[in-house]
């Protein structure tokens, strides 16, 4: 897996969310630099877990859809006499 990288727009949004969370839930101000550093830490240390969970969820959804398609194909079969 290649490193997780965010666009500058995505990173700004994530940094803003971290700052708002710290302010609202912890009643602490989190500066831009600190939020950026914290985001990099979360991305490096936790990102792969979230990424892998997304892959597993996508795989489960695809398996479910393929099963449905298989059932529908069976319904299309013509009787053989």
Order of alpha helices (4+ residues) and beta strands (2+ residues): alpha-alpha
